[in-house]
Amino acid sequence: MFLTNQDVVELTEWRRGLHRMPDVSGEEARTAETVAALLASTGADRIVTGLGGHGVAGIYEGREPGPTVMVRAELDGLPIQEISDVPHRSAVPGKAHLCGHDGHMAILAALARGLGRRRPQRGRAVLMFQPAEEDGSGAAAVVEDPKFREIAPDFAFALHNLPGMPLGKAALIEGPVSCASRGMRIALMGKTAHASMPEFGLSPADAVAKLMPALTGLGRGGPLDEGFAMVTVTHARVGEPAFGIAPGYAEIWATLRTLTDAGMEGLVSRAEALAADVAREQGLGLEIAYRDVFRHCENAPEAVAHLRRALDAEAVPWDRGDLPMRPSEDFGRFGDGACAAMFFLGAGEKHPSLHNPDYDFPDDLIAIGARVFMRTLRDMLG
């Protein structure tokens, strides 16, 4: 074990400090400063800041040539009010670390301590703290940042804690592990009228009534195979909250979800064609926009093999669990230029679910996750 008991105590308190002061996507300046200070305290050979926004990377150089191996954590919390009664609950109204990113950062902080005490023999170890994971924009911004070219990992690894699995048990598979998804906003433009004379306007109400079930009908879930598709209507509004105005504008928000990026292309085409047909039929203007765009995560066999060896060496039980999973993860972008894989670490079978207002990261996972990643780094870099 490369961590001392004192390390575990201090890293736990560091994690709880992050939990008290969360930042949401795109606003992680304070968290990034805390991370950079931690990396500096371990003597990182280089600290890169401002990656894709507030991203931070700590680089630990080996003495000999070798691969660059990156381990990623996330900086951001969520815009949700925490209701937990733990002493370290969020002190920021309406914001909280309810997905465990504070714990993922603590795992990388543990790696930083270990790498600071003993550098890799060869290659480079990179600890990447990514911004804006929750809205799907962060990884793309990091990868497109010119500073990322200086990192250019050959391998990339990540984990996510997962309530519903036994505490400390891991899940890992090759191939797709989490779905592609994106938020689709459909805007329908007509013409308002007096509520007593709606015939003089052009209401989008009938179009909304047709589109909502039709969109859902494009994908109702089912087995997580290549044909999996799901459309969830998450929000809709028609007109203004007034009794004297017949509506002239409407919006429908829907989340599109498929197992793979290729499947997403087909689902997007079908959803756009449906919206266009209904708008044309009703004589309405149409605008479509997307946000929260997540690629699917694909675990490369070679990267999975490294994680399997590390899990076995550290006696961490694992199987395929319930993978692949419906939720999306922003880590998939890093697989474009690196041999990448992520695994999932159980947070407890009865632990509050991710994004629940009473969720809190289990501190016992800090040492377990750090052991697996450090074993991976030592096996690959010496």
C-alpha positions in Angstrom: 0.0 0.0 0.0 1.6 3.3 -1.1 -0.7 5.4 1.2 -0.1 5.7 4.9 -3.0 5.9 7.4 -2.2 9.6 7.8 -2.5 10.0 4.0 -6.0 8.5 4.1 -7.1 10.8 6.9 -5.8 13.9 5.1 -7.2 12.9 1.7 -10.6 12.2 3.3 -10.6 15.7 4.8 -9.4 17.2 1.5 -12.3 15.5 -0.2 -14.8 16.8 2.3 -13.4 20.3 1.8 -14.2 20.0 -1.9 -17.7 18.7 -1.0 -18.3 21.8 1.2 -17.5 24.2 -1.7 -18.7 22.8 -5.0 -18.5 24.5 -8.4 -20.9 23.6 -11.2 -19.9 23.1 -14.9 -17.9 26.0 -16.4 -17.5 27.7 -13.0 -14.8 25.5 -11.5 -12.1 28.2 -10.9 -12.1 27.7 -7.1 -11.9 24.0 -7.3 -9.2 24.2 -10.0 -7.1 26.4 -7.7 -7.4 23.9 -4.9 -6.3 21.0 -7.2 -3.4 23.0 -8.6 -2.2 23.7 -5.1 -2.4 20.0 -4.2 -0.4 19.0 -7.3 2.2 21.7 -6.4 2.6 20.3 -2.9 3.5 16.9 -4.3 6.2 18.4 -6.6 4.6 17.6 -9.9 7.1 18.2 -12.7 4.6 20.4 -14.6 1.2 21.7 -13.9 -1.0 22.8 -16.8 -4.0 25.0 -16.0 -6.8 26.5 -18.0 -7.3 23.3 -20.1 -10.6 23.6 -21.9 -11.8 26.2 -19.4 -10.7 25.4 -15.8 -9.1 22.0 -16.4 -5.9 21.1 -14.6 -3.3 18.5 -15.4 -0.3 17.4 -13.2 2.6 15.7 -15.1 5.1 13.3 -13.5 8.0 12.5 -15.7 9.9 9.2 -15.8 13.6 8.9 -16.4 13.4 6.8 -19.5 11.3 7.1 -22.7 7.9 5.4 -22.5 4.2 5.9 -23.0 2.1 8.7 -21.6 -0.6 7.3 -19.3 -3.4 9.6 -18.2 -5.9 9.1 -15.4 -8.9 11.4 -15.4 -11.2 12.9 -12.7 -13.9 15.5 -12.9 -14.0 19.0 -11.3 -17.7 19.9 -11.4 -20.6 19.4 -9.0 -24.3 19.7 -9.8 -27.0 22.5 -9.6 -29.0 20.6 -6.9 -29.7 21.6 -3.3 -28.1 19.0 -0.9 -30.3 17.8 1.9 -27.7 15.6 3.7 -27.1 16.2 7.3 -23.4 15.3 7.1 -21.0 17.8 8.8 -19.3 18.5 5.4 -22.5 19.1 3.5 -22.4 21.8 0.8 -22.1 25.4 2.0 -23.1 26.7 -1.4 -26.9 27.1 -1.8 -28.3 25.2 -4.8 -25.0 23.4 -5.6 -23.5 20.1 -4.4 -21.2 17.3 -5.2 -23.9 14.7 -5.7 -22.2 12.5 -8.3 -19.0 11.8 -6.4 -16.6 14.0 -8.5 -15.1 15.2 -5.2 -14.2 11.6 -4.4 -12.8 11.0 -7.9 -10.6 14.0 -7.4 -9.4 12.7 -4.0 -8.4 9.4 -5.7 -6.2 11.4 -8.1 -4.9 13.4 -5.2 -3.8 10.1 -3.7 -2.0 9.2 -6.9 -0.3 12.6 -6.9 1.1 11.9 -3.4 2.4 8.5 -4.6 3.9 9.8 -7.8 5.5 12.7 -5.9 7.3 10.3 -3.7 8.3 8.0 -6.5 8.4 9.0 -10.1 7.6 6.5 -12.9 10.7 4.8 -14.2 9.7 5.5 -17.8 7.2 7.6 -19.8 4.9 10.1 -18.1 2.0 9.9 -15.7 -0.7 12.6 -16.2 -3.4 13.3 -13.7 -6.2 15.1 -15.6 -8.9 17.1 -13.7 -11.5 17.7 -16.4 -14.0 20.6 -16.2 -17.7 20.5 -17.2 -18.3 16.8 -17.3 -21.9 17.1 -16.2 -23.0 19.0 -19.3 -20.9 17.0 -21.8 -18.8 20.0 -22.9 -15.6 19.6 -20.9 -13.8 16.7 -22.5 -14.2 18.1 -26.0 -13.0 21.5 -24.8 -9.9 19.9 -23.2 -9.1 17.8 -26.3 -9.4 20.8 -28.6 -7.2 23.0 -26.4 -3.8 23.5 -27.9 -2.2 22.8 -24.5 -3.6 19.3 -24.6 -1.3 18.5 -27.6 1.6 18.7 -25.1 0.0 15.9 -23.1 -1.3 13.6 -25.9 -1.8 10.5 -23.8 -1.2 7.0 -25.3 -3.5 5.5 -22.7 -6.4 7.1 -20.7 -8.2 5.6 -17.7 -11.0 6.7 -15.5 -13.5 5.4 -13.0 -16.9 6.3 -11.7 -18.5 5.3 -8.4 -21.8 3.4 -8.8 -24.5 3.1 -6.1 -26.4 -0.2 -6.3 -23.2 -2.3 -6.5 -21.5 -3.7 -3.4 -19.1 -1.3 -1.8 -15.7 -1.7 -3.3 -16.7 -4.2 -6.1 -15.7 -3.2 -9.6 -17.5 -3.6 -12.9 -15.5 -3.7 -16.2 -16.1 -4.8 -19.8 -14.7 -4.3 -23.2 -16.6 -2.3 -25.8 -19.4 0.2 -25.2 -19.8 0.9 -21.5 -22.1 4.0 -21.4 -24.5 5.5 -23.9 -24.3 8.4 -26.3 -26.9 11.0 -25.5 -27.8 14.6 -26.4 -30.4 17.1 -25.5 -32.6 18.2 -28.4 -34.6 21.5 -28.2 -37.4 21.8 -30.7 -38.8 25.3 -31.1 -42.1 25.8 -33.0 -43.0 29.3 -34.2 -46.6 30.4 -35.1 -48.5 33.6 -34.3 -50.2 34.8 -31.2 -53.9 35.9 -31.1 -56.5 37.0 -28.6 -57.7 34.1 -26.6 -61.3 34.9 -27.7 -60.3 34.7 -31.4 -57.6 32.0 -31.7 -58.6 31.6 -35.4 -56.7 34.7 -36.2 -53.4 33.3 -34.9 -51.4 30.1 -35.5 -51.1 28.0 -32.4 -48.3 25.3 -32.0 -50.4 23.4 -29.4 -51.6 20.7 -31.8 -48.1 20.2 -33.0 -46.8 19.8 -29.5 -49.6 17.3 -28.8 -48.5 15.2 -31.8 -44.8 15.5 -31.3 -44.5 14.5 -27.7 -45.8 10.9 -28.0 -44.3 10.6 -31.5 -40.8 11.5 -30.2 -41.1 9.0 -27.4 -42.2 6.4 -29.9 -38.9 6.7 -31.8 -37.1 4.9 -29.0 -38.6 3.2 -25.9 -35.4 1.6 -24.6 -35.1 -2.2 -24.4 -32.0 -4.3 -24.4 -28.7 -2.4 -24.5 -27.6 -3.7 -27.9 -26.7 -2.0 -31.2 -30.4 -1.2 -31.8 -31.0 0.4 -28.5 -32.7 3.8 -28.7 -34.5 5.9 -26.1 -36.2 9.3 -26.3 -37.3 11.0 -23.1 -39.3 14.2 -23.2 -38.0 16.3 -20.3 -39.7 19.6 -20.7 -42.4 21.3 -22.8 -44.1 24.7 -22.8 -46.7 26.3 -25.0 -47.2 30.0 -25.1 -47.0 32.3 -22.1 -48.7 31.9 -18.7 -51.6 34.1 -19.6 -55.3 33.6 -20.1 -55.8 36.2 -22.7 -53.3 35.1 -25.3 -53.6 32.2 -27.7 -50.0 30.8 -28.0 -47.7 31.5 -30.9 -44.6 29.7 -29.6 -43.7 26.4 -28.1 -40.7 24.3 -27.1 -40.1 20.6 -26.5 -37.0 19.4 -24.9 -36.1 15.7 -25.3 -33.1 13.6 -24.4 -32.0 11.2 -27.2 -30.0 8.1 -26.1 -28.4 5.2 -28.0 -25.7 2.7 -27.2 -23.3 4.0 -29.8 -22.4 7.2 -31.7 -23.4 5.5 -35.0 -26.9 4.7 -33.5 -27.2 8.4 -32.4 -26.7 9.6 -36.0 -29.7 7.6 -37.1 -31.9 8.6 -34.2 -31.1 12.3 -34.7 -32.1 12.0 -38.4 -35.4 10.4 -37.5 -36.2 13.0 -34.8 -35.4 15.9 -37.0 -37.5 14.5 -39.9 -40.4 14.0 -37.5 -40.2 17.5 -36.2 -39.9 18.9 -39.7 -42.9 16.9 -41.0 -45.2 18.1 -38.1 -44.1 21.7 -38.4 -44.7 21.7 -42.1 -48.0 20.1 -41.7 -49.1 22.8 -39.2 -47.5 25.7 -41.1 -45.1 26.5 -38.3 -41.6 27.7 -38.2 -39.0 25.3 -36.8 -35.7 25.6 -35.0 -33.7 22.7 -33.6 -30.7 23.0 -31.3 -28.6 20.6 -29.3 -26.7 20.7 -26.0 -25.4 18.3 -23.4 -23.9 16.2 -26.2 -22.2 13.0 -24.9 -20.3 10.5 -27.0 -20.6 6.9 -26.1 -17.7 5.5 -24.0 -15.8 2.6 -25.7 -13.4 0.5 -23.6 -10.4 -0.6 -25.7 -9.4 -4.3 -25.1 -5.8 -3.5 -24.4 -6.7 -0.8 -21.8 -9.2 -3.1 -20.2 -6.5 -5.8 -19.9 -4.3 -3.4 -17.9 -7.2 -2.6 -15.5 -8.1 -6.3 -15.1 -4.5 -7.1 -14.1 -4.5 -4.2 -11.6 -7.9 -5.2 -10.1 -6.7 -8.8 -9.7 -3.3 -7.8 -8.2 -5.1 -5.5 -5.7 -7.6 -8.3 -4.8 -10.5 -6.0 -5.8 -13.5 -8.2 -6.8 -14.9 -7.5 -10.2 -17.2 -8.8 -13.0 -19.2 -7.2 -15.8 -21.9 -5.9 -13.4 -24.8 -4.4 -15.3 -22.6 -2.9 -18.1 -23.2 -1.4 -20.5 -25.2 1.3 -18.8 -27.8 3.8 -19.9 -26.3 7.0 -18.4 -23.7 8.9 -20.3 -20.1 9.8 -19.5 -18.0 12.6 -21.0 -14.9 10.4 -20.9 -15.6 8.9 -24.3 -13.9 11.9 -26.1 -10.5 10.9 -24.8 -10.8 7.6 -26.6 -10.3 9.3 -30.0 -6.6 9.7 -29.5 -5.8 7.2 -26.8 -6.3 3.6 -25.9 -8.9 4.2 -23.2 -11.0 2.4 -20.6 -13.0 3.2 -17.5 -14.4 1.0 -14.8 -17.0 1.4 -12.2 -16.6 1.0 -8.4 -19.5 0.1 -6.2 -20.6 2.7 -3.7 -22.9 0.3 -1.8 -26.1 -1.6 -2.7 -28.3 0.7 -0.6 -26.3 3.9 -1.1 -28.3 6.9 -2.3 -28.3 7.1 -6.1 -26.2 9.5 -8.1 -27.8 13.0 -8.3 -30.0 12.2 -5.3 -30.0 15.2 -3.0 -28.8 13.1 -0.1 -25.9 11.4 -2.0 -22.4 11.5 -0.6 -19.2 9.8 -1.9 -18.1 6.9 0.3 -14.7 7.8 1.6 -13.6 4.1 1.7 -13.4 4.2 -2.1 -10.5 6.7 -2.1 -7.9 4.1 -1.1 -9.4 1.3 -3.3 -9.6 3.4 -6.4 -6.1 4.8 -5.8 -4.6 1.4 -5.4 -6.1 0.2 -8.7 -4.8 3.2 -10.6 -1.4 3.2 -9.0 -1.0 -0.5 -9.7 -1.9 0.2 -13.4 0.6 3.1 -13.6 3.4 1.0 -11.9 2.7 -1.9 -14.2 2.8 0.2 -17.3 5.5 2.7 -16.4 7.6 1.0 -13.7 
